[in-house]
């Protein structure tokens, strides 16, 4: 990990090790302020041995604490989305070649990243998660192969939403009366959704241009 405290003029390196665990594969980072942040990672550089791995720091990345580690091998994290200071989500990818391993998960925190719980996204081994964004604590979207998913209840249930294949990044801009959403994957997509949109509109939040 590298960080800058002067708008990018000078960068300093930080150790990414936690005890004997070396997060050789780190995929996303989110800092709430200068001191407190979260990294989405893998517990090993060897995907056959890796667990999905989430780390937190309270001292500008000088030291890191293991906040979550999955119990399954062949797993990595990918993208982070915090809709509020307390509520956040991380996508979990599975590369397990076992055809019987078909459940796909998302990690969720409600206490700012200290504790994470797994949510079942779908039971379908064809699915692999990529980008994720939430506009509030309950409404959010995940880009996957081969489509995407939407939720309006904080990840308790998910609905398939076809806004493109392998959507890796979703960006939302909040205006006075609407959310403007943009995504990239195999294609580029965008949409505008009213601030008070309900479930039906949420399921259509991103439409291919």
C-alpha positions in Angstrom: 0.0 0.0 0.0 1.1 3.6 -0.7 -0.4 6.8 0.5 -0.1 10.5 0.2 -0.8 13.2 2.7 -0.1 16.1 0.4 -2.5 15.7 -2.5 -0.2 13.3 -4.3 3.0 15.2 -4.3 4.8 12.7 -2.1 3.9 9.0 -1.6 4.9 6.7 1.2 4.8 2.9 1.4 2.9 1.1 4.1 3.3 -2.6 5.0 0.3 -4.7 4.0 1.1 -7.7 6.2 -1.1 -8.8 9.1 0.8 -11.2 11.3 1.8 -14.2 9.1 -0.7 -13.2 6.4 0.5 -11.3 3.4 -2.2 -9.6 1.4 -0.3 -10.0 -1.8 -3.5 -9.4 -3.8 -5.3 -6.2 -2.8 -8.1 -5.0 -5.0 -9.8 -1.9 -3.6 -9.4 0.7 -0.8 -11.8 3.0 0.9 -10.7 5.6 3.5 -13.3 7.5 5.6 -10.8 10.1 6.7 -7.1 10.5 7.0 -6.7 7.8 9.6 -9.5 5.2 9.1 -9.8 2.9 6.1 -10.6 -0.5 4.6 -8.8 -2.7 2.1 -10.5 -5.5 0.1 -7.9 -8.2 -0.5 -7.0 -11.8 -0.8 -5.2 -13.8 2.0 -2.7 -15.4 -0.4 -1.2 -14.6 -3.8 -2.1 -18.2 -4.7 -5.8 -18.2 -5.6 -6.0 -21.9 -4.8 -5.2 -21.1 -1.2 -6.7 -17.7 -0.9 -9.7 -16.6 1.2 -11.6 -13.4 0.7 -9.9 -10.9 3.1 -10.9 -7.5 4.5 -8.5 -5.3 6.5 -9.1 -2.2 8.5 -6.7 0.5 9.8 -7.1 3.4 12.3 -3.6 4.9 11.9 -3.1 5.9 8.3 -2.3 2.4 7.3 0.6 1.9 9.6 -1.0 -1.2 11.1 -3.9 -3.3 9.8 -6.5 -5.6 11.5 -8.2 -8.6 10.0 -11.9 -7.6 9.9 -13.1 -10.5 7.8 -11.7 -13.7 6.3 -13.9 -16.2 4.4 -13.7 -19.9 5.3 -13.6 -21.0 1.6 -10.5 -21.3 -0.6 -10.4 -20.0 -4.2 -12.0 -16.7 -3.0 -11.0 -13.1 -3.3 -12.7 -9.8 -2.7 -13.1 -7.2 -5.4 -14.9 -3.8 -4.9 -16.0 -1.8 -1.8 -19.0 0.4 -1.4 -19.9 2.4 1.7 -23.3 4.2 1.4 -23.0 5.6 4.9 -20.2 5.8 7.4 -21.5 2.6 9.1 -23.0 0.5 6.3 -20.7 -1.0 3.6 -20.5 -3.9 1.2 -17.7 -5.8 -0.5 -18.1 -8.2 -3.4 -16.6 -11.7 -3.1 -15.3 -13.7 -6.1 -15.1 -17.5 -6.3 -12.7 -19.3 -8.6 -13.4 -22.7 -7.2 -13.3 -25.4 -10.0 -15.6 -27.7 -8.0 -18.9 -27.8 -9.9 -20.8 -28.3 -6.6 -19.6 -24.9 -5.3 -22.3 -22.6 -6.7 -23.2 -20.1 -3.9 -22.0 -16.6 -4.4 -21.7 -14.1 -1.5 -21.4 -10.4 -0.6 -19.9 -9.2 2.7 -21.7 -6.5 4.6 -20.8 -4.3 7.6 -23.2 -2.2 9.7 -20.5 -0.8 12.1 -18.1 0.9 9.8 -16.1 -2.1 8.9 -15.2 -3.7 12.3 -17.5 -6.7 11.8 -18.6 -8.2 8.5 -21.3 -10.8 7.7 -21.9 -12.8 4.6 -25.0 -12.3 2.5 -26.0 -14.9 -0.2 -26.2 -13.2 -3.5 -27.3 -16.1 -5.7 -26.9 -19.9 -6.0 -25.4 -20.0 -9.5 -21.8 -21.0 -10.3 -21.9 -19.1 -13.6 -22.0 -15.8 -11.6 -18.9 -13.9 -10.7 -19.2 -10.5 -8.9 -17.3 -7.4 -9.9 -18.4 -3.8 -9.2 -20.8 -2.7 -6.5 -22.4 0.6 -5.5 -25.1 1.6 -2.9 -26.9 4.9 -3.0 -28.1 4.4 0.6 -28.1 1.7 3.3 -30.7 -0.4 1.4 -30.6 0.3 -2.4 -27.7 -1.0 -4.4 -26.4 -2.8 -7.5 -23.7 -5.4 -8.3 -22.2 -6.0 -11.7 -21.5 -9.6 -12.5 -20.9 -12.0 -15.2 -23.2 -12.5 -17.0 -25.6 -9.8 -15.9 -26.1 -7.8 -12.7 -28.2 -7.7 -9.5 -30.2 -5.1 -7.6 -31.4 -4.9 -4.0 -33.8 -2.6 -2.2 -33.6 -4.3 1.3 -29.9 -4.0 2.1 -28.9 -7.3 0.4 -31.5 -9.5 2.1 -32.9 -10.3 -1.4 -31.5 -9.7 -4.9 -33.1 -9.3 -8.3 -31.4 -9.9 -11.7 -30.8 -6.7 -13.5 -29.4 -6.7 -17.1 -27.2 -3.6 -17.3 -24.3 -5.2 -19.1 -21.8 -8.0 -18.7 -18.8 -7.9 -16.3 -19.6 -4.4 -15.0 -16.5 -3.7 -13.0 -17.1 -0.1 -11.8 -20.3 1.8 -11.1 -20.3 5.5 -10.3 -23.3 7.4 -8.9 -23.6 11.2 -8.8 -26.3 12.6 -6.5 -28.2 15.7 -7.8 -31.0 17.6 -6.2 -33.7 15.3 -7.3 -32.1 12.3 -8.9 -29.2 9.8 -9.0 -27.1 9.8 -12.2 -25.4 6.4 -12.6 -22.7 5.3 -14.9 -21.1 1.9 -15.3 -18.2 0.3 -17.3 -17.8 -3.4 -18.2 -18.0 -5.0 -21.6 -20.1 -2.0 -22.5 -20.8 1.5 -21.1 -24.2 2.2 -19.5 -25.9 5.0 -17.8 -29.3 6.0 -16.3 -31.0 8.6 -14.1 -33.2 7.5 -11.2 -35.4 9.8 -9.0 -34.1 10.2 -5.4 -37.2 8.5 -4.0 -37.3 5.7 -6.6 -39.0 2.5 -5.5 -38.1 -1.2 -6.2 -39.3 -1.2 -9.8 -37.2 1.8 -10.8 -34.2 0.5 -8.9 -34.3 -2.7 -10.9 -33.9 -0.6 -14.0 -31.4 1.9 -12.6 -28.8 1.3 -15.4 -29.8 0.9 -19.1 -27.3 0.4 -21.9 -26.7 3.5 -24.0 
